[in-house]
Amino acid sequence: MATVTVRLPIGHKVAARAIAAGEKILKYGAPIGSATAPIAAGEHVHTHNVQSDYLPTVLRENQARYFAGEYEHQEVRS
């Protein structure tokens, strides 16, 4: 069992165990992204430490570039 170390808004994700940089993040058993840095058990799992495997980023300016065909996806490497 992980201890949550900070207050989080409802619906935000928390690491149930330690996650290594580059490891897939699973939500309800489905991969939703890759860790961009090590994540400790109980730590907030969000856009500051996860890269989406579906869109290159959650930043609006990069999403616009992605949909315009101007963005090349970068693989996360540990």
PyMOL Python script that loads the backbone (N, CA, C, O; Angstrom):
from pymol import cmd

cmd.read_pdbstr("""\
ATOM      1  N   MET A   1       0.846  -1.171   0.000  1.00  0.00           N
ATOM      2  CA  MET A   1       0.000   0.000   0.000  1.00  0.00           C
ATOM      3  C   MET A   1       0.897   1.242   0.000  1.00  0.00           C
ATOM      4  O   MET A   1       1.876   1.304   0.743  1.00  0.00           O
ATOM      5  N   ALA A   2       0.562   2.220  -0.828  1.00  0.00           N
ATOM      6  CA  ALA A   2       1.320   3.474  -0.915  1.00  0.00           C
ATOM      7  C   ALA A   2       0.659   4.547  -0.062  1.00  0.00           C
ATOM      8  O   ALA A   2      -0.565   4.590   0.063  1.00  0.00           O
ATOM      9  N   THR A   3       1.473   5.404   0.519  1.00  0.00           N
ATOM     10  CA  THR A   3       0.976   6.548   1.277  1.00  0.00           C
ATOM     11  C   THR A   3       1.018   7.767   0.378  1.00  0.00           C
ATOM     12  O   THR A   3       2.075   8.095  -0.162  1.00  0.00           O
ATOM     13  N   VAL A   4      -0.101   8.444   0.204  1.00  0.00           N
ATOM     14  CA  VAL A   4      -0.160   9.654  -0.621  1.00  0.00           C
ATOM     15  C   VAL A   4       0.532  10.771   0.150  1.00  0.00           C
ATOM     16  O   VAL A   4       0.232  11.017   1.318  1.00  0.00           O
ATOM     17  N   THR A   5       1.469  11.447  -0.528  1.00  0.00           N
ATOM     18  CA  THR A   5       2.316  12.438   0.142  1.00  0.00           C
ATOM     19  C   THR A   5       1.844  13.878  -0.023  1.00  0.00           C
ATOM     20  O   THR A   5       2.357  14.771   0.651  1.00  0.00           O
ATOM     21  N   VAL A   6       0.875  14.122  -0.908  1.00  0.00           N
ATOM     22  CA  VAL A   6       0.366  15.483  -1.141  1.00  0.00           C
ATOM     23  C   VAL A   6      -1.145  15.442  -1.340  1.00  0.00           C
ATOM     24  O   VAL A   6      -1.711  14.386  -1.622  1.00  0.00           O
ATOM     25  N   ARG A   7      -1.798  16.602  -1.192  1.00  0.00           N
ATOM     26  CA  ARG A   7      -3.240  16.699  -1.498  1.00  0.00           C
ATOM     27  C   ARG A   7      -3.406  16.776  -3.003  1.00  0.00           C
ATOM     28  O   ARG A   7      -2.700  17.522  -3.683  1.00  0.00           O
ATOM     29  N   LEU A   8      -4.355  15.993  -3.520  1.00  0.00           N
ATOM     30  CA  LEU A   8      -4.588  15.959  -4.959  1.00  0.00           C
ATOM     31  C   LEU A   8      -6.054  16.224  -5.263  1.00  0.00           C
ATOM     32  O   LEU A   8      -6.929  15.879  -4.469  1.00  0.00           O
ATOM     33  N   PRO A   9      -6.327  16.839  -6.417  1.00  0.00           N
ATOM     34  CA  PRO A   9      -7.723  17.004  -6.829  1.00  0.00           C
ATOM     35  C   PRO A   9      -8.362  15.627  -7.083  1.00  0.00           C
ATOM     36  O   PRO A   9      -7.662  14.663  -7.389  1.00  0.00           O
ATOM     37  N   ILE A  10      -9.645  15.548  -6.958  1.00  0.00           N
ATOM     38  CA  ILE A  10     -10.381  14.308  -7.210  1.00  0.00           C
ATOM     39  C   ILE A  10     -10.094  13.839  -8.634  1.00  0.00           C
ATOM     40  O   ILE A  10     -10.103  14.631  -9.576  1.00  0.00           O
ATOM     41  N   GLY A  11      -9.844  12.555  -8.771  1.00  0.00           N
ATOM     42  CA  GLY A  11      -9.621  11.961 -10.086  1.00  0.00           C
ATOM     43  C   GLY A  11      -8.169  11.917 -10.532  1.00  0.00           C
ATOM     44  O   GLY A  11      -7.861  11.283 -11.541  1.00  0.00           O
ATOM     45  N   HIS A  12      -7.263  12.577  -9.804  1.00  0.00           N
ATOM     46  CA  HIS A  12      -5.856  12.529 -10.195  1.00  0.00           C
ATOM     47  C   HIS A  12      -5.246  11.199  -9.792  1.00  0.00           C
ATOM     48  O   HIS A  12      -5.722  10.545  -8.865  1.00  0.00           O
ATOM     49  N   LYS A  13      -4.194  10.802 -10.489  1.00  0.00           N
ATOM     50  CA  LYS A  13      -3.578   9.496 -10.280  1.00  0.00           C
ATOM     51  C   LYS A  13      -2.443   9.565  -9.259  1.00  0.00           C
ATOM     52  O   LYS A  13      -1.772  10.588  -9.119  1.00  0.00           O
ATOM     53  N   VAL A  14      -2.245   8.448  -8.548  1.00  0.00           N
ATOM     54  CA  VAL A  14      -1.191   8.292  -7.549  1.00  0.00           C
ATOM     55  C   VAL A  14      -0.486   6.973  -7.859  1.00  0.00           C
ATOM     56  O   VAL A  14      -1.137   5.981  -8.185  1.00  0.00           O
ATOM     57  N   ALA A  15       0.847   6.962  -7.756  1.00  0.00           N
ATOM     58  CA  ALA A  15       1.601   5.730  -7.994  1.00  0.00           C
ATOM     59  C   ALA A  15       1.372   4.754  -6.844  1.00  0.00           C
ATOM     60  O   ALA A  15       1.625   5.084  -5.686  1.00  0.00           O
ATOM     61  N   ALA A  16       0.896   3.557  -7.162  1.00  0.00           N
ATOM     62  CA  ALA A  16       0.680   2.524  -6.147  1.00  0.00           C
ATOM     63  C   ALA A  16       1.994   1.862  -5.747  1.00  0.00           C
ATOM     64  O   ALA A  16       2.085   1.232  -4.694  1.00  0.00           O
ATOM     65  N   ARG A  17       3.010   2.011  -6.596  1.00  0.00           N
ATOM     66  CA  ARG A  17       4.350   1.466  -6.344  1.00  0.00           C
ATOM     67  C   ARG A  17       5.359   2.357  -7.055  1.00  0.00           C
ATOM     68  O   ARG A  17       4.975   3.219  -7.844  1.00  0.00           O
ATOM     69  N   ALA A  18       6.635   2.161  -6.785  1.00  0.00           N
ATOM     70  CA  ALA A  18       7.677   2.925  -7.472  1.00  0.00           C
ATOM     71  C   ALA A  18       7.653   2.595  -8.963  1.00  0.00           C
ATOM     72  O   ALA A  18       7.464   1.441  -9.349  1.00  0.00           O
ATOM     73  N   ILE A  19       7.846   3.618  -9.793  1.00  0.00           N
ATOM     74  CA  ILE A  19       7.834   3.468 -11.249  1.00  0.00           C
ATOM     75  C   ILE A  19       9.140   4.044 -11.778  1.00  0.00           C
ATOM     76  O   ILE A  19       9.509   5.167 -11.437  1.00  0.00           O
ATOM     77  N   ALA A  20       9.833   3.287 -12.602  1.00  0.00           N
ATOM     78  CA  ALA A  20      11.104   3.735 -13.176  1.00  0.00           C
ATOM     79  C   ALA A  20      10.868   4.644 -14.371  1.00  0.00           C
ATOM     80  O   ALA A  20       9.847   4.531 -15.049  1.00  0.00           O
ATOM     81  N   ALA A  21      11.813   5.547 -14.632  1.00  0.00           N
ATOM     82  CA  ALA A  21      11.754   6.394 -15.831  1.00  0.00           C
ATOM     83  C   ALA A  21      11.693   5.494 -17.063  1.00  0.00           C
ATOM     84  O   ALA A  21      12.448   4.529 -17.172  1.00  0.00           O
ATOM     85  N   GLY A  22      10.794   5.815 -17.985  1.00  0.00           N
ATOM     86  CA  GLY A  22      10.621   5.031 -19.205  1.00  0.00           C
ATOM     87  C   GLY A  22       9.617   3.905 -19.088  1.00  0.00           C
ATOM     88  O   GLY A  22       9.203   3.337 -20.098  1.00  0.00           O
ATOM     89  N   GLU A  23       9.216   3.571 -17.864  1.00  0.00           N
ATOM     90  CA  GLU A  23       8.255   2.485 -17.656  1.00  0.00           C
ATOM     91  C   GLU A  23       6.854   2.944 -18.061  1.00  0.00           C
ATOM     92  O   GLU A  23       6.500   4.111 -17.893  1.00  0.00           O
ATOM     93  N   LYS A  24       6.066   2.015 -18.593  1.00  0.00           N
ATOM     94  CA  LYS A  24       4.686   2.318 -18.973  1.00  0.00           C
ATOM     95  C   LYS A  24       3.845   2.592 -17.735  1.00  0.00           C
ATOM     96  O   LYS A  24       3.996   1.919 -16.716  1.00  0.00           O
ATOM     97  N   ILE A  25       2.960   3.580 -17.822  1.00  0.00           N
ATOM     98  CA  ILE A  25       2.001   3.903 -16.763  1.00  0.00           C
ATOM     99  C   ILE A  25       0.688   3.235 -17.143  1.00  0.00           C
ATOM    100  O   ILE A  25       0.183   3.432 -18.248  1.00  0.00           O
ATOM    101  N   LEU A  26       0.142   2.453 -16.236  1.00  0.00           N
ATOM    102  CA  LEU A  26      -1.122   1.758 -16.483  1.00  0.00           C
ATOM    103  C   LEU A  26      -2.233   2.380 -15.653  1.00  0.00           C
ATOM    104  O   LEU A  26      -2.035   2.709 -14.483  1.00  0.00           O
ATOM    105  N   LYS A  27      -3.395   2.537 -16.260  1.00  0.00           N
ATOM    106  CA  LYS A  27      -4.598   2.985 -15.560  1.00  0.00           C
ATOM    107  C   LYS A  27      -5.671   1.958 -15.880  1.00  0.00           C
ATOM    108  O   LYS A  27      -6.027   1.770 -17.043  1.00  0.00           O
ATOM    109  N   TYR A  28      -6.184   1.296 -14.860  1.00  0.00           N
ATOM    110  CA  TYR A  28      -7.152   0.212 -15.028  1.00  0.00           C
ATOM    111  C   TYR A  28      -6.615  -0.858 -15.979  1.00  0.00           C
ATOM    112  O   TYR A  28      -7.371  -1.455 -16.745  1.00  0.00           O
ATOM    113  N   GLY A  29      -5.288  -1.096 -15.922  1.00  0.00           N
ATOM    114  CA  GLY A  29      -4.662  -2.134 -16.730  1.00  0.00           C
ATOM    115  C   GLY A  29      -4.294  -1.737 -18.146  1.00  0.00           C
ATOM    116  O   GLY A  29      -3.670  -2.524 -18.858  1.00  0.00           O
ATOM    117  N   ALA A  30      -4.663  -0.541 -18.572  1.00  0.00           N
ATOM    118  CA  ALA A  30      -4.359  -0.085 -19.937  1.00  0.00           C
ATOM    119  C   ALA A  30      -3.231   0.945 -19.901  1.00  0.00           C
ATOM    120  O   ALA A  30      -3.245   1.826 -19.041  1.00  0.00           O
ATOM    121  N   PRO A  31      -2.251   0.862 -20.813  1.00  0.00           N
ATOM    122  CA  PRO A  31      -1.170   1.846 -20.833  1.00  0.00           C
ATOM    123  C   PRO A  31      -1.680   3.220 -21.258  1.00  0.00           C
ATOM    124  O   PRO A  31      -2.398   3.342 -22.250  1.00  0.00           O
ATOM    125  N   ILE A  32      -1.307   4.247 -20.506  1.00  0.00           N
ATOM    126  CA  ILE A  32      -1.723   5.615 -20.839  1.00  0.00           C
ATOM    127  C   ILE A  32      -0.537   6.518 -21.122  1.00  0.00           C
ATOM    128  O   ILE A  32      -0.719   7.652 -21.566  1.00  0.00           O
ATOM    129  N   GLY A  33       0.683   6.034 -20.873  1.00  0.00           N
ATOM    130  CA  GLY A  33       1.864   6.856 -21.122  1.00  0.00           C
ATOM    131  C   GLY A  33       3.094   6.205 -20.546  1.00  0.00           C
ATOM    132  O   GLY A  33       3.061   5.060 -20.096  1.00  0.00           O
ATOM    133  N   SER A  34       4.198   6.960 -20.565  1.00  0.00           N
ATOM    134  CA  SER A  34       5.482   6.498 -20.042  1.00  0.00           C
ATOM    135  C   SER A  34       6.019   7.503 -19.045  1.00  0.00           C
ATOM    136  O   SER A  34       5.890   8.711 -19.244  1.00  0.00           O
ATOM    137  N   ALA A  35       6.617   7.013 -17.981  1.00  0.00           N
ATOM    138  CA  ALA A  35       7.208   7.893 -16.967  1.00  0.00           C
ATOM    139  C   ALA A  35       8.408   8.619 -17.563  1.00  0.00           C
ATOM    140  O   ALA A  35       9.270   7.989 -18.176  1.00  0.00           O
ATOM    141  N   THR A  36       8.474   9.923 -17.392  1.00  0.00           N
ATOM    142  CA  THR A  36       9.603  10.712 -17.884  1.00  0.00           C
ATOM    143  C   THR A  36      10.682  10.863 -16.831  1.00  0.00           C
ATOM    144  O   THR A  36      11.770  11.358 -17.124  1.00  0.00           O
ATOM    145  N   ALA A  37      10.392  10.442 -15.604  1.00  0.00           N
ATOM    146  CA  ALA A  37      11.321  10.510 -14.476  1.00  0.00           C
ATOM    147  C   ALA A  37      10.895   9.429 -13.494  1.00  0.00           C
ATOM    148  O   ALA A  37       9.760   8.957 -13.557  1.00  0.00           O
ATOM    149  N   PRO A  38      11.782   9.027 -12.586  1.00  0.00           N
ATOM    150  CA  PRO A  38      11.346   8.067 -11.563  1.00  0.00           C
ATOM    151  C   PRO A  38      10.192   8.646 -10.747  1.00  0.00           C
ATOM    152  O   PRO A  38      10.186   9.836 -10.430  1.00  0.00           O
ATOM    153  N   ILE A  39       9.216   7.801 -10.410  1.00  0.00           N
ATOM    154  CA  ILE A  39       8.054   8.212  -9.623  1.00  0.00           C
ATOM    155  C   ILE A  39       7.993   7.322  -8.393  1.00  0.00           C
ATOM    156  O   ILE A  39       7.924   6.099  -8.515  1.00  0.00           O
ATOM    157  N   ALA A  40       8.016   7.919  -7.221  1.00  0.00           N
ATOM    158  CA  ALA A  40       7.980   7.157  -5.973  1.00  0.00           C
ATOM    159  C   ALA A  40       6.561   6.686  -5.671  1.00  0.00           C
ATOM    160  O   ALA A  40       5.595   7.306  -6.114  1.00  0.00           O
ATOM    161  N   ALA A  41       6.434   5.608  -4.931  1.00  0.00           N
ATOM    162  CA  ALA A  41       5.124   5.137  -4.485  1.00  0.00           C
ATOM    163  C   ALA A  41       4.457   6.253  -3.703  1.00  0.00           C
ATOM    164  O   ALA A  41       5.083   6.856  -2.831  1.00  0.00           O
ATOM    165  N   GLY A  42       3.185   6.539  -4.003  1.00  0.00           N
ATOM    166  CA  GLY A  42       2.440   7.598  -3.331  1.00  0.00           C
ATOM    167  C   GLY A  42       2.564   8.957  -3.987  1.00  0.00           C
ATOM    168  O   GLY A  42       1.884   9.901  -3.585  1.00  0.00           O
ATOM    169  N   GLU A  43       3.428   9.076  -4.997  1.00  0.00           N
ATOM    170  CA  GLU A  43       3.638  10.371  -5.667  1.00  0.00           C
ATOM    171  C   GLU A  43       2.551  10.626  -6.711  1.00  0.00           C
ATOM    172  O   GLU A  43       1.992   9.691  -7.285  1.00  0.00           O
ATOM    173  N   HIS A  44       2.264  11.896  -6.944  1.00  0.00           N
ATOM    174  CA  HIS A  44       1.314  12.347  -7.953  1.00  0.00           C
ATOM    175  C   HIS A  44       1.817  11.926  -9.339  1.00  0.00           C
ATOM    176  O   HIS A  44       2.975  12.164  -9.680  1.00  0.00           O
ATOM    177  N   VAL A  45       0.958  11.313 -10.121  1.00  0.00           N
ATOM    178  CA  VAL A  45       1.277  10.892 -11.488  1.00  0.00           C
ATOM    179  C   VAL A  45       0.461  11.781 -12.418  1.00  0.00           C
ATOM    180  O   VAL A  45      -0.763  11.669 -12.488  1.00  0.00           O
ATOM    181  N   HIS A  46       1.154  12.666 -13.129  1.00  0.00           N
ATOM    182  CA  HIS A  46       0.450  13.643 -13.969  1.00  0.00           C
ATOM    183  C   HIS A  46       1.377  14.109 -15.092  1.00  0.00           C
ATOM    184  O   HIS A  46       2.408  13.483 -15.338  1.00  0.00           O
ATOM    185  N   THR A  47       1.032  15.168 -15.756  1.00  0.00           N
ATOM    186  CA  THR A  47       1.777  15.628 -16.932  1.00  0.00           C
ATOM    187  C   THR A  47       3.209  16.059 -16.642  1.00  0.00           C
ATOM    188  O   THR A  47       4.017  16.151 -17.566  1.00  0.00           O
ATOM    189  N   HIS A  48       3.542  16.324 -15.390  1.00  0.00           N
ATOM    190  CA  HIS A  48       4.914  16.727 -15.066  1.00  0.00           C
ATOM    191  C   HIS A  48       5.873  15.544 -15.025  1.00  0.00           C
ATOM    192  O   HIS A  48       7.088  15.741 -15.044  1.00  0.00           O
ATOM    193  N   ASN A  49       5.350  14.307 -14.969  1.00  0.00           N
ATOM    194  CA  ASN A  49       6.232  13.147 -14.917  1.00  0.00           C
ATOM    195  C   ASN A  49       5.766  11.989 -15.813  1.00  0.00           C
ATOM    196  O   ASN A  49       6.250  10.865 -15.681  1.00  0.00           O
ATOM    197  N   VAL A  50       4.830  12.271 -16.716  1.00  0.00           N
ATOM    198  CA  VAL A  50       4.335  11.268 -17.658  1.00  0.00           C
ATOM    199  C   VAL A  50       4.231  11.889 -19.040  1.00  0.00           C
ATOM    200  O   VAL A  50       3.773  13.021 -19.195  1.00  0.00           O
ATOM    201  N   GLN A  51       4.663  11.129 -20.044  1.00  0.00           N
ATOM    202  CA  GLN A  51       4.488  11.526 -21.441  1.00  0.00           C
ATOM    203  C   GLN A  51       3.421  10.631 -22.036  1.00  0.00           C
ATOM    204  O   GLN A  51       3.499   9.408 -21.920  1.00  0.00           O
ATOM    205  N   SER A  52       2.429  11.226 -22.669  1.00  0.00           N
ATOM    206  CA  SER A  52       1.386  10.440 -23.307  1.00  0.00           C
ATOM    207  C   SER A  52       1.975   9.613 -24.435  1.00  0.00           C
ATOM    208  O   SER A  52       2.846  10.086 -25.166  1.00  0.00           O
ATOM    209  N   ASP A  53       1.510   8.390 -24.582  1.00  0.00           N
ATOM    210  CA  ASP A  53       1.914   7.561 -25.713  1.00  0.00           C
ATOM    211  C   ASP A  53       0.983   7.778 -26.903  1.00  0.00           C
ATOM    212  O   ASP A  53       1.178   7.178 -27.960  1.00  0.00           O
ATOM    213  N   TYR A  54      -0.013   8.618 -26.739  1.00  0.00           N
ATOM    214  CA  TYR A  54      -1.004   8.842 -27.792  1.00  0.00           C
ATOM    215  C   TYR A  54      -0.861  10.199 -28.438  1.00  0.00           C
ATOM    216  O   TYR A  54      -0.907  10.305 -29.664  1.00  0.00           O
ATOM    217  N   LEU A  55      -0.692  11.233 -27.651  1.00  0.00           N
ATOM    218  CA  LEU A  55      -0.398  12.570 -28.165  1.00  0.00           C
ATOM    219  C   LEU A  55       0.997  12.933 -27.686  1.00  0.00           C
ATOM    220  O   LEU A  55       1.399  12.500 -26.606  1.00  0.00           O
ATOM    221  N   PRO A  56       1.749  13.714 -28.451  1.00  0.00           N
ATOM    222  CA  PRO A  56       3.114  14.029 -28.052  1.00  0.00           C
ATOM    223  C   PRO A  56       3.208  14.826 -26.762  1.00  0.00           C
ATOM    224  O   PRO A  56       4.227  14.762 -26.074  1.00  0.00           O
ATOM    225  N   THR A  57       2.191  15.559 -26.427  1.00  0.00           N
ATOM    226  CA  THR A  57       2.214  16.360 -25.207  1.00  0.00           C
ATOM    227  C   THR A  57       0.816  16.859 -24.912  1.00  0.00           C
ATOM    228  O   THR A  57      -0.055  16.816 -25.781  1.00  0.00           O
ATOM    229  N   VAL A  58       0.591  17.334 -23.696  1.00  0.00           N
ATOM    230  CA  VAL A  58      -0.699  17.899 -23.361  1.00  0.00           C
ATOM    231  C   VAL A  58      -0.708  19.410 -23.545  1.00  0.00           C
ATOM    232  O   VAL A  58      -1.744  20.046 -23.351  1.00  0.00           O
ATOM    233  N   LEU A  59       0.417  19.990 -23.913  1.00  0.00           N
ATOM    234  CA  LEU A  59       0.462  21.439 -24.122  1.00  0.00           C
ATOM    235  C   LEU A  59      -0.271  21.801 -25.405  1.00  0.00           C
ATOM    236  O   LEU A  59      -0.030  21.208 -26.456  1.00  0.00           O
ATOM    237  N   ARG A  60      -1.153  22.762 -25.315  1.00  0.00           N
ATOM    238  CA  ARG A  60      -1.975  23.119 -26.473  1.00  0.00           C
ATOM    239  C   ARG A  60      -1.154  23.528 -27.687  1.00  0.00           C
ATOM    240  O   ARG A  60      -1.493  23.164 -28.813  1.00  0.00           O
ATOM    241  N   GLU A  61      -0.067  24.288 -27.471  1.00  0.00           N
ATOM    242  CA  GLU A  61       0.713  24.735 -28.630  1.00  0.00           C
ATOM    243  C   GLU A  61       1.346  23.549 -29.360  1.00  0.00           C
ATOM    244  O   GLU A  61       1.485  23.591 -30.582  1.00  0.00           O
ATOM    245  N   ASN A  62       1.730  22.501 -28.645  1.00  0.00           N
ATOM    246  CA  ASN A  62       2.298  21.335 -29.300  1.00  0.00           C
ATOM    247  C   ASN A  62       1.215  20.443 -29.894  1.00  0.00           C
ATOM    248  O   ASN A  62       1.466  19.764 -30.889  1.00  0.00           O
ATOM    249  N   GLN A  63       0.023  20.424 -29.314  1.00  0.00           N
ATOM    250  CA  GLN A  63      -1.068  19.665 -29.910  1.00  0.00           C
ATOM    251  C   GLN A  63      -1.425  20.257 -31.266  1.00  0.00           C
ATOM    252  O   GLN A  63      -1.665  19.517 -32.220  1.00  0.00           O
ATOM    253  N   ALA A  64      -1.461  21.582 -31.362  1.00  0.00           N
ATOM    254  CA  ALA A  64      -1.757  22.232 -32.644  1.00  0.00           C
ATOM    255  C   ALA A  64      -0.715  21.833 -33.684  1.00  0.00           C
ATOM    256  O   ALA A  64      -1.063  21.529 -34.825  1.00  0.00           O
ATOM    257  N   ARG A  65       0.565  21.832 -33.298  1.00  0.00           N
ATOM    258  CA  ARG A  65       1.636  21.419 -34.207  1.00  0.00           C
ATOM    259  C   ARG A  65       1.463  19.952 -34.607  1.00  0.00           C
ATOM    260  O   ARG A  65       1.678  19.591 -35.764  1.00  0.00           O
ATOM    261  N   TYR A  66       1.073  19.109 -33.644  1.00  0.00           N
ATOM    262  CA  TYR A  66       0.889  17.684 -33.914  1.00  0.00           C
ATOM    263  C   TYR A  66      -0.201  17.474 -34.962  1.00  0.00           C
ATOM    264  O   TYR A  66       0.009  16.758 -35.941  1.00  0.00           O
ATOM    265  N   PHE A  67      -1.366  18.097 -34.759  1.00  0.00           N
ATOM    266  CA  PHE A  67      -2.477  17.903 -35.686  1.00  0.00           C
ATOM    267  C   PHE A  67      -2.233  18.561 -37.043  1.00  0.00           C
ATOM    268  O   PHE A  67      -2.866  18.200 -38.035  1.00  0.00           O
ATOM    269  N   ALA A  68      -1.318  19.521 -37.083  1.00  0.00           N
ATOM    270  CA  ALA A  68      -0.950  20.134 -38.355  1.00  0.00           C
ATOM    271  C   ALA A  68       0.126  19.305 -39.070  1.00  0.00           C
ATOM    272  O   ALA A  68       0.531  19.640 -40.183  1.00  0.00           O
ATOM    273  N   GLY A  69       0.583  18.232 -38.434  1.00  0.00           N
ATOM    274  CA  GLY A  69       1.585  17.360 -39.044  1.00  0.00           C
ATOM    275  C   GLY A  69       3.000  17.875 -38.907  1.00  0.00           C
ATOM    276  O   GLY A  69       3.890  17.428 -39.630  1.00  0.00           O
ATOM    277  N   GLU A  70       3.233  18.817 -37.986  1.00  0.00           N
ATOM    278  CA  GLU A  70       4.551  19.438 -37.833  1.00  0.00           C
ATOM    279  C   GLU A  70       5.339  18.887 -36.654  1.00  0.00           C
ATOM    280  O   GLU A  70       6.454  19.344 -36.401  1.00  0.00           O
ATOM    281  N   TYR A  71       4.791  17.922 -35.929  1.00  0.00           N
ATOM    282  CA  TYR A  71       5.419  17.451 -34.696  1.00  0.00           C
ATOM    283  C   TYR A  71       5.825  15.999 -34.863  1.00  0.00           C
ATOM    284  O   TYR A  71       5.014  15.173 -35.280  1.00  0.00           O
ATOM    285  N   GLU A  72       7.078  15.677 -34.542  1.00  0.00           N
ATOM    286  CA  GLU A  72       7.539  14.292 -34.575  1.00  0.00           C
ATOM    287  C   GLU A  72       7.598  13.766 -33.153  1.00  0.00           C
ATOM    288  O   GLU A  72       8.197  14.394 -32.280  1.00  0.00           O
ATOM    289  N   HIS A  73       6.983  12.623 -32.915  1.00  0.00           N
ATOM    290  CA  HIS A  73       6.942  12.026 -31.576  1.00  0.00           C
ATOM    291  C   HIS A  73       8.347  11.607 -31.148  1.00  0.00           C
ATOM    292  O   HIS A  73       9.082  11.006 -31.931  1.00  0.00           O
ATOM    293  N   GLN A  74       8.721  11.922 -29.913  1.00  0.00           N
ATOM    294  CA  GLN A  74      10.012  11.531 -29.355  1.00  0.00           C
ATOM    295  C   GLN A  74       9.781  10.386 -28.374  1.00  0.00           C
ATOM    296  O   GLN A  74       8.916  10.486 -27.504  1.00  0.00           O
ATOM    297  N   GLU A  75      10.532   9.317 -28.500  1.00  0.00           N
ATOM    298  CA  GLU A  75      10.426   8.193 -27.582  1.00  0.00           C
ATOM    299  C   GLU A  75      11.047   8.562 -26.239  1.00  0.00           C
ATOM    300  O   GLU A  75      12.050   9.274 -26.191  1.00  0.00           O
ATOM    301  N   VAL A  76      10.454   8.081 -25.150  1.00  0.00           N
ATOM    302  CA  VAL A  76      11.015   8.276 -23.809  1.00  0.00           C
ATOM    303  C   VAL A  76      12.096   7.229 -23.622  1.00  0.00           C
ATOM    304  O   VAL A  76      11.872   6.043 -23.866  1.00  0.00           O
ATOM    305  N   ARG A  77      13.253   7.662 -23.194  1.00  0.00           N
ATOM    306  CA  ARG A  77      14.359   6.732 -22.943  1.00  0.00           C
ATOM    307  C   ARG A  77      14.812   6.903 -21.510  1.00  0.00           C
ATOM    308  O   ARG A  77      14.908   8.023 -21.008  1.00  0.00           O
ATOM    309  N   SER A  78      15.091   5.785 -20.848  1.00  0.00           N
ATOM    310  CA  SER A  78      15.545   5.867 -19.451  1.00  0.00           C
ATOM    311  C   SER A  78      17.054   5.890 -19.384  1.00  0.00           C
ATOM    312  O   SER A  78      17.622   5.957 -18.295  1.00  0.00           O
TER     313      SER A  78
END
""", "prot")
cmd.dss("prot")
cmd.show_as("cartoon", "prot")
cmd.util.cbc("prot")
cmd.orient("prot")
